[in-house]
Amino acid sequence: MIEFEDLGKSNQTFFESWQQVFRTTLERGWYILGNNVREFESEFASYCGVPHCIGVASGLDALILSLQAFGFKPGSEVIVPSNTFIATILAIVRAGLRPVLVEPDIRTYNIDPAKIEEAITPATAAVLVVHLYGKCCNMPAILPLAGQYSLKVIEDCAQAHGARIGEQRAGSFGHAGAFSFYPTKNLGALGDAGGITTREENLLRTIQTLRNYGSGEKYYNDLIGYNSRLDEIQAGFLSLKLRRLGEITAHKRHLAALYLKNLKDDFVKPAVEEDYFDVYHIFNIRHPKRDQLRGYLLTKGVKTEIHYPVAPVRQKAMQGILDQFQTPVAEEIHRTTLSLPVSFGHTADEVYRVVEVMNRF
């Protein structure tokens, strides 16, 4: 059986060094907001090409805290792609803001810049772009438009560690970049973890305060804050893995290239664009008989996933929140998309096997 993801196998090469991090951290006796967190924040900020990173407890918290730190008027509108993972929209709602759905480009699955302007109203405060599957959004088109209307730009980089346009990496385009370090990500921890990148000093200080009970000085609370802190052990794990993120990315890009070259054109494959460096957190294809294809692959010993089976407008939790939006492009993507094995733990031989089986469908 070819698993969709085997985290034990993918992480095996890190086990020995992680055990040393655990022992050192355990013996040091400082487990919250210590040296490991400071070192990882500095290293990851440098990697992304920005001055600052703030470690938080999860990718969802990274989004919520980024939105709240701007101090938008309650009920302000935030433009967001209609086919994103639900966490992006949950963050907007939790921050007391209103999500406004904009359809994606059917080729790239990222928000369509040509459709953003028509969604802007006097209540619009920000555009929350999502670099889905490991491909950067069309930031050269989005940033000037946001500047024209004085909108903040927040990047959901949960799937885009190291993705770039030219030499500029995800998390460095907007006013803030929200990252998830969930275990399956290209840069994944051994539990929930997240981070926020920014160039802005004021945003840095506000988020640092918000993540720590609204306190900048112990026992003195200036804001209504949260307990959302990247812990020392996860930060130590992430620092070690960050040093090999280039190797992880290269491996996944190699596997993706095998799919792109060898899969029949019966399958809609990810768009490859000049000057875009995609990191393939997920390698997705589309097919009109997606469910039959998935079942067929399982009978042949290949496990797959669907990212994602239900469009946000169809989620029960979003009833009364997204009812006014019609999102046929998103729903077509959700109806036909299928994610293939492409992890650091997979081999080229396994990908060739998946290709062989798929091409017989």
Phi, psi and omega in degrees: 000130174266110180290152173292320181208131175232094187294328176299317179290316182297326185263358187304322183293344181262352191304312186296315181291326178293324178298323177293319176300316181298314181297315181297317180293318179300316182288329181295324175081014178237111193248352182230128175049056178245208185298319182299317180294313180300318181293316180294318179302316180294316182293318183287324175300314179298318179300318182281345179085032178229163182285334193226145168220140178239118179282132179228182192280337183197169175293323178297316177298324179300320178290313182298312183294323177300313181295316183291329184295336180284343179069036178298149175298135179307136181087358177299154184267141176234120179283134186211148180294146186282351183245019182285166169295148189301334182303323181299319180283323176303320181298318179298314180295315180297332179277004178079025184243172185247120178285136175239114186278134174235136184290153178274167167285123184297340180280318187256342183072003176264160183308137183275111182303329183293342183258356183289314188301322182291346179266353182282133177230174176300341180270355183288129181248332187202161169244124179253100181274152179234117178278079192287140175067359181106015176245130178295144170294168180283075184293327176300334176270327186282318186297314178298323179295316178297320178296321179301324182256011179056045180260143172286148177241119176248132179258126168272104185255022187302333182246015194231030179301113178090352176297148183206163168243120189062236179255006182262127187267154173306141183095355180241001183275316188265193177284333177208148175235127183255124183244144168254139173245032175308148190307330182277352182292162177303320170250090187246143176272194176253030179176191178290140177193154180206174179202158180232128177255147178196158172262350193264122181299316182297320178294319177305308184294321181294316181291321176301323179287314182299321185290343188240059178063018183075023186244127172264335177232133187309127178075005175242117189247118183262336183230161171282100191252195183228167164257093183219081187236130171298127184275163187299320183293313179297321179298319177296318177300315184294323178300316180294319182290327179302325181295341180244014180298325177300321178293317178299313181297316180299320180296313181295322177294325177295314178297319179299320180297325177294316176299312184300320183283323193254341177290141178296159180284002171299334182259135175282113184263161181302142178290136174248122186239143179299136176079359176259127178255101183269141185253357170051050167308319175232135170255107182249147169238168173234147179206139182296336178251048185306312185294320176295319178299316181297317178297319178299314180299321180296320178294338179262010175086026180236120178266141180228176175224169177237118178240083016219153186285339185234126177293147180309321182295342181263359180285135180304321182296339184264005177296131183087354180247318184244014188301331187279354186263136172254124188227065182296327179293313178301316183292328174295320177296311181297329182284334190241352187279146177215135182257131184258157179301127181203039186270171177297338180271354180272156180250164176298322179299321179294320178294318176301324178294316178300316180299314181301315180294315183295320183291349176266355183291000000 
